[in-house]
Amino acid sequence: MWSIRRILVVDLQQLLFVASMADVAVERGVEKRAHEEENNSREACDPKKVKTGELLIDATEQTTKIKRKKVALLLMYSGVGYMGMQRNPGVKTIEEDLFDALVKAELVPQAHIEDIWQMKFQRCARTDKGVSAAGQVVSLKMLMREDAVQRLNEHLPAQIRVLGYKRATQGFNAKTNCCARTYSYLLPTYAFAPVDELTTESYRITAEKLQEVSELFQVYIGTHNFYNFTSGKKPEDPSAVRYIKSIEVSPPIQQDDVEFCEISVYGQSFMLHQIRKMIGLVIAIARGLADKQVFEKAWGAVRVDVPKAPGLGLCLNKVHFEAYNKRYGNDGVHDAIDWEEYKDPISEFKREFIYSTILRTEKEEKSMLNWLSSLLLHVFDLRKDDGLPKDRSQTRSPLAHALMKVGSEINGERSNSGSVQTSATSASLVEPETLEQDVCTRDSSESAKSS
């Protein structure tokens, strides 16, 4: 009996101890909850307080939390004065201004700008220096506020405009989900004038010449190895194989006594300088400086001398997401990425900021006219050691030989003339050998940079 009573006493003492500890835990839990509620109350008063996956919005909505969602941001911009789309420390880029606006509009935290992978940022196309875009898309995670577009445009310069945003899937990537891209290139029609004709702004292209140019561009349609139309790639690199769906040449338009036409290139994807080199080669053939056989050489595995047209005039017109829209555009949760609803503001922006800038700059600086003179220095043939041949006279076309000789003779007689008129090639304005050395030096430096 004594042992039984002893066991009961011990058990009772243990029960009393457990009960007292439970009371202490309850009291501590109450204090902890009260402390957390006090902290949350202070955080709610700070409109810029950032938490993982969510942001607190302004003081009138202190208790409301909006989670960041994956979106497709649709924008357009004029690339004049910018060193391209992609952010590059120390230089002015489109992305730098866009990121700054996202922070000021309180749509993403500053920490995510410093590490863009946190907001899952990706651009659809990386436009180069001075290149504009009338239909660009970037993907990122941000607050889906009703006034997000207005907030962003308030903090962006007039030459960068956000059109809207679309709710996207968590795995949406603006680059990989894009199935095609359309670029346009606006240039004066005198670029296609035969080299033995007077090349001036008064040139007007004939219907027959326009048809010839259009047929030349059709050669690019289909799947080809565009190794010779870019830099930094080897001929066996599978990424050099690209698919062009269509190319259209618009009827000519006249602006300030200069005739222009637009080339629209619709393809799956494009490499660095690809479109500019495609245009440059067609111009050379149309002017009579090269023949059509150079196309077959260019598809090969040996480096061919292909000229690169000026960057002015190139514009990213539109990016396409047909496959993505077909799968997710009508699922009731996500939005289709469609440009039709923005057709009017896009047309107005192109007139005011893109086309007007291209036309004005071309008329003032004559970048195309100046570039045409350098075409005489290209061989449009195989290049040795991935560089220009040292002896250019061995590969220059007979027509180029004759024109360079005429240019030299004109230069010798300039002192007897009171004015200089634009010649068929504009080469008479520069010493032929000096111009040739300059181009060789420039091409060599570009090759070194690309490698």
VONU-430795 format. One line per field, with one value per residue (C-alpha): residue number from 0; chain; x, y, z. Coordinates in steps of 0.2 Angstrom, whole numbers, plus 5000, padded with zeros to 4 digits. Example, Ala and Ser with C-alpha at 12.3 -4.5 7.8 and 13.67 -1.06 7.14 Angstrom:
BEGIN
seq <- 0_1
mol <- A_A
X <- 5062_5068
Y <- 4978_4995
Z <- 5039_5036
//
This chain:
BEGIN
seq <- 0_1_2_3_4_5_6_7_8_9_10_11_12_13_14_15_16_17_18_19_20_21_22_23_24_25_26_27_28_29_30_31_32_33_34_35_36_37_38_39_40_41_42_43_44_45_46_47_48_49_50_51_52_53_54_55_56_57_58_59_60_61_62_63_64_65_66_67_68_69_70_71_72_73_74_75_76_77_78_79_80_81_82_83_84_85_86_87_88_89_90_91_92_93_94_95_96_97_98_99_100_101_102_103_104_105_106_107_108_109_110_111_112_113_114_115_116_117_118_119_120_121_122_123_124_125_126_127_128_129_130_131_132_133_134_135_136_137_138_139_140_141_142_143_144_145_146_147_148_149_150_151_152_153_154_155_156_157_158_159_160_161_162_163_164_165_166_167_168_169_170_171_172_173_174_175_176_177_178_179_180_181_182_183_184_185_186_187_188_189_190_191_192_193_194_195_196_197_198_199_200_201_202_203_204_205_206_207_208_209_210_211_212_213_214_215_216_217_218_219_220_221_222_223_224_225_226_227_228_229_230_231_232_233_234_235_236_237_238_239_240_241_242_243_244_245_246_247_248_249_250_251_252_253_254_255_256_257_258_259_260_261_262_263_264_265_266_267_268_269_270_271_272_273_274_275_276_277_278_279_280_281_282_283_284_285_286_287_288_289_290_291_292_293_294_295_296_297_298_299_300_301_302_303_304_305_306_307_308_309_310_311_312_313_314_315_316_317_318_319_320_321_322_323_324_325_326_327_328_329_330_331_332_333_334_335_336_337_338_339_340_341_342_343_344_345_346_347_348_349_350_351_352_353_354_355_356_357_358_359_360_361_362_363_364_365_366_367_368_369_370_371_372_373_374_375_376_377_378_379_380_381_382_383_384_385_386_387_388_389_390_391_392_393_394_395_396_397_398_399_400_401_402_403_404_405_406_407_408_409_410_411_412_413_414_415_416_417_418_419_420_421_422_423_424_425_426_427_428_429_430_431_432_433_434_435_436_437_438_439_440_441_442_443_444_445_446_447_448_449_450
mol <- A_A_A_A_A_A_A_A_A_A_A_A_A_A_A_A_A_A_A_A_A_A_A_A_A_A_A_A_A_A_A_A_A_A_A_A_A_A_A_A_A_A_A_A_A_A_A_A_A_A_A_A_A_A_A_A_A_A_A_A_A_A_A_A_A_A_A_A_A_A_A_A_A_A_A_A_A_A_A_A_A_A_A_A_A_A_A_A_A_A_A_A_A_A_A_A_A_A_A_A_A_A_A_A_A_A_A_A_A_A_A_A_A_A_A_A_A_A_A_A_A_A_A_A_A_A_A_A_A_A_A_A_A_A_A_A_A_A_A_A_A_A_A_A_A_A_A_A_A_A_A_A_A_A_A_A_A_A_A_A_A_A_A_A_A_A_A_A_A_A_A_A_A_A_A_A_A_A_A_A_A_A_A_A_A_A_A_A_A_A_A_A_A_A_A_A_A_A_A_A_A_A_A_A_A_A_A_A_A_A_A_A_A_A_A_A_A_A_A_A_A_A_A_A_A_A_A_A_A_A_A_A_A_A_A_A_A_A_A_A_A_A_A_A_A_A_A_A_A_A_A_A_A_A_A_A_A_A_A_A_A_A_A_A_A_A_A_A_A_A_A_A_A_A_A_A_A_A_A_A_A_A_A_A_A_A_A_A_A_A_A_A_A_A_A_A_A_A_A_A_A_A_A_A_A_A_A_A_A_A_A_A_A_A_A_A_A_A_A_A_A_A_A_A_A_A_A_A_A_A_A_A_A_A_A_A_A_A_A_A_A_A_A_A_A_A_A_A_A_A_A_A_A_A_A_A_A_A_A_A_A_A_A_A_A_A_A_A_A_A_A_A_A_A_A_A_A_A_A_A_A_A_A_A_A_A_A_A_A_A_A_A_A_A_A_A_A_A_A_A_A_A_A_A_A_A_A_A_A_A_A_A_A_A_A_A_A_A_A_A_A_A_A_A_A_A_A_A_A_A_A_A_A_A_A_A_A_A_A_A_A_A_A_A_A_A_A_A_A_A_A
X <- 5000_5014_5022_5006_5003_5021_5018_5002_5010_5024_5011_5001_5017_5021_5004_5004_5021_5015_5000_5010_5021_5006_5000_5017_5017_5000_5005_5021_5010_4998_5013_5021_5005_5003_5021_5018_5002_5011_5025_5012_5003_5019_5023_5006_5009_5025_5019_5036_5038_5043_5040_5044_5032_5021_5021_5010_5002_4999_4992_4974_4975_4987_4979_4978_4992_4994_5005_5017_5011_5020_5015_5020_5024_5020_5030_5037_5052_5063_5081_5089_5101_5101_5115_5103_5089_5099_5106_5124_5132_5139_5129_5111_5099_5081_5081_5089_5075_5062_5069_5070_5052_5047_5054_5047_5030_5032_5028_5044_5057_5074_5082_5074_5082_5099_5096_5084_5083_5072_5058_5061_5065_5067_5067_5059_5072_5089_5089_5106_5111_5099_5087_5069_5054_5035_5031_5043_5038_5047_5042_5043_5035_5027_5011_4996_4989_4975_4985_5002_5003_4999_5012_5025_5023_5023_5041_5047_5053_5041_5051_5047_5029_5021_5005_4999_5002_4995_4993_5005_5009_5022_5033_5031_5047_5046_5061_5058_5039_5040_5038_5042_5048_5044_5057_5056_5070_5066_5078_5079_5076_5091_5101_5095_5100_5112_5129_5133_5118_5119_5114_5105_5090_5080_5081_5064_5063_5054_5041_5053_5067_5056_5050_5068_5073_5058_5063_5081_5074_5063_5080_5081_5064_5066_5079_5097_5114_5116_5134_5140_5127_5132_5148_5155_5148_5156_5149_5145_5136_5118_5112_5117_5103_5088_5071_5064_5045_5042_5049_5039_5044_5032_5027_5038_5033_5040_5045_5053_5058_5066_5058_5058_5052_5051_5057_5047_5056_5046_5056_5057_5073_5087_5106_5117_5118_5108_5095_5107_5118_5104_5099_5117_5119_5103_5108_5125_5117_5103_5117_5127_5142_5139_5129_5116_5129_5135_5120_5125_5143_5136_5126_5143_5155_5168_5168_5161_5163_5145_5142_5132_5119_5118_5108_5097_5081_5080_5065_5057_5039_5031_5034_5023_5016_5003_5008_5007_4990_4983_4987_4984_4975_4958_4960_4950_4965_4979_4978_4982_4997_4989_4994_4977_4970_4985_4985_4981_4993_5007_5003_5004_5020_5028_5024_5029_5045_5051_5048_5050_5067_5073_5068_5075_5091_5094_5090_5102_5116_5114_5120_5114_5122_5139_5138_5135_5152_5160_5152_5166_5178_5169_5174_5158_5168_5178_5188_5205_5208_5191_5197_5198_5211_5227_5227_5209_5213_5214_5196_5187_5174_5179_5165_5172_5190_5183_5173_5188_5199_5186_5185_5204_5203_5189_5199_5214_5203_5193_5205_5199_5181_5172_5159_5158_5143_5137_5143_5136_5146_5150_5168_5175_5173_5187_5204_5201_5216_5213_5195_5200_5213_5200_5187_5200_5205_5187_5183_5198_5194_5176_5182_5193_5179_5167_5180
Y <- 5000_5012_5009_5012_5029_5034_5031_5041_5056_5056_5055_5070_5080_5077_5082_5098_5102_5099_5110_5124_5123_5124_5140_5148_5143_5150_5166_5167_5163_5178_5190_5184_5186_5204_5208_5202_5212_5227_5225_5222_5237_5248_5239_5243_5262_5261_5261_5256_5241_5225_5207_5191_5190_5205_5224_5235_5249_5267_5274_5274_5255_5251_5234_5228_5217_5214_5200_5202_5192_5187_5199_5203_5222_5229_5245_5255_5267_5277_5271_5288_5293_5276_5263_5249_5240_5229_5237_5241_5250_5267_5270_5276_5261_5258_5246_5257_5270_5257_5249_5267_5270_5253_5257_5275_5268_5257_5241_5232_5234_5242_5225_5217_5230_5226_5207_5206_5187_5190_5198_5185_5199_5194_5205_5198_5206_5215_5230_5238_5256_5268_5255_5259_5247_5249_5233_5226_5214_5211_5198_5201_5199_5216_5223_5222_5239_5246_5262_5253_5260_5278_5277_5270_5283_5297_5292_5288_5300_5304_5293_5277_5273_5258_5252_5240_5223_5206_5193_5178_5161_5159_5150_5164_5170_5184_5178_5159_5160_5172_5162_5176_5194_5207_5221_5235_5245_5262_5269_5281_5273_5280_5266_5255_5266_5258_5263_5271_5283_5300_5296_5311_5314_5318_5299_5291_5272_5264_5250_5238_5242_5240_5223_5218_5223_5213_5198_5199_5199_5184_5174_5175_5166_5149_5141_5146_5147_5165_5163_5176_5189_5190_5190_5180_5163_5148_5141_5124_5133_5127_5144_5152_5143_5154_5154_5169_5168_5183_5199_5213_5229_5244_5256_5272_5287_5305_5315_5332_5329_5312_5296_5282_5264_5251_5233_5222_5206_5193_5178_5166_5175_5186_5187_5202_5213_5200_5211_5225_5213_5206_5223_5228_5213_5217_5235_5230_5218_5230_5243_5232_5230_5211_5197_5185_5171_5179_5172_5154_5158_5167_5151_5142_5138_5151_5169_5180_5199_5205_5224_5230_5244_5258_5256_5271_5265_5248_5246_5231_5232_5218_5202_5187_5175_5165_5148_5155_5163_5148_5138_5151_5166_5159_5149_5162_5166_5173_5186_5184_5195_5205_5221_5225_5235_5246_5249_5268_5273_5263_5272_5289_5285_5279_5294_5306_5298_5284_5288_5307_5304_5292_5304_5319_5311_5304_5320_5330_5317_5307_5291_5280_5291_5291_5273_5269_5276_5262_5248_5250_5244_5227_5212_5202_5186_5174_5182_5175_5172_5179_5197_5207_5203_5214_5216_5223_5226_5207_5204_5221_5220_5228_5241_5246_5247_5259_5270_5271_5277_5290_5295_5298_5308_5319_5322_5327_5340_5347_5361_5368_5367_5379_5366_5348_5338_5322_5308_5291_5284_5298_5291_5306_5316_5305_5300_5281_5274_5283_5278_5260_5260_5267_5254_5240_5246_5248_5231_5223_5231_5225_5208_5209_5215_5201_5188
Z <- 5000_5004_4987_4978_4988_4984_4965_4965_4974_4961_4946_4954_4956_4937_4932_4942_4934_4916_4919_4925_4910_4899_4907_4904_4886_4883_4891_4880_4865_4869_4871_4854_4845_4852_4847_4829_4828_4834_4821_4807_4811_4810_4793_4786_4789_4777_4759_4753_4764_4754_4758_4749_4734_4739_4741_4753_4743_4748_4765_4759_4757_4771_4775_4757_4750_4731_4726_4711_4695_4679_4665_4647_4646_4629_4624_4610_4609_4598_4599_4594_4608_4616_4615_4612_4622_4634_4651_4650_4665_4661_4645_4641_4637_4635_4649_4661_4659_4660_4677_4684_4680_4687_4704_4704_4700_4715_4704_4708_4723_4720_4726_4710_4699_4706_4703_4688_4690_4706_4695_4681_4668_4650_4634_4618_4606_4609_4598_4594_4595_4588_4583_4587_4591_4588_4596_4609_4624_4640_4653_4672_4689_4695_4704_4693_4697_4687_4684_4681_4663_4668_4682_4671_4657_4670_4674_4656_4643_4628_4616_4627_4629_4638_4629_4642_4651_4649_4663_4658_4664_4678_4665_4652_4644_4631_4622_4621_4619_4604_4588_4576_4574_4560_4557_4544_4536_4529_4516_4501_4484_4477_4486_4472_4458_4445_4450_4432_4435_4444_4462_4470_4481_4465_4460_4457_4456_4442_4443_4434_4446_4461_4455_4452_4470_4477_4468_4475_4492_4489_4488_4507_4510_4518_4529_4526_4535_4538_4545_4533_4538_4556_4567_4581_4574_4566_4550_4558_4572_4571_4578_4562_4553_4552_4544_4535_4532_4520_4514_4507_4498_4500_4486_4487_4497_4495_4510_4508_4489_4494_4489_4502_4502_4517_4518_4530_4535_4544_4551_4566_4574_4569_4573_4576_4560_4550_4542_4539_4529_4520_4514_4510_4499_4489_4487_4480_4467_4462_4459_4448_4459_4462_4454_4460_4462_4478_4487_4484_4490_4506_4511_4511_4525_4519_4525_4511_4510_4513_4516_4531_4528_4540_4556_4553_4546_4555_4567_4577_4570_4580_4589_4588_4600_4590_4598_4616_4612_4605_4621_4635_4627_4630_4646_4656_4667_4656_4642_4624_4618_4603_4595_4587_4601_4601_4582_4583_4596_4588_4571_4579_4589_4573_4563_4577_4584_4573_4554_4557_4565_4552_4538_4546_4550_4533_4525_4536_4538_4522_4530_4515_4502_4511_4514_4496_4491_4502_4492_4479_4491_4494_4484_4487_4486_4497_4511_4517_4536_4540_4534_4519_4506_4507_4488_4484_4466_4462_4467_4463_4449_4432_4435_4452_4444_4431_4443_4455_4440_4436_4454_4454_4438_4445_4460_4450_4441_4456_4458_4441_4446_4458_4465_4467_4462_4469_4457_4453_4468_4478_4478_4469_4486_4494_4488_4483_4491_4507_4508_4504_4518_4530_4526_4528_4545_4551_4545_4553_4569_4568_4565_4580_4591_4586_4589
//
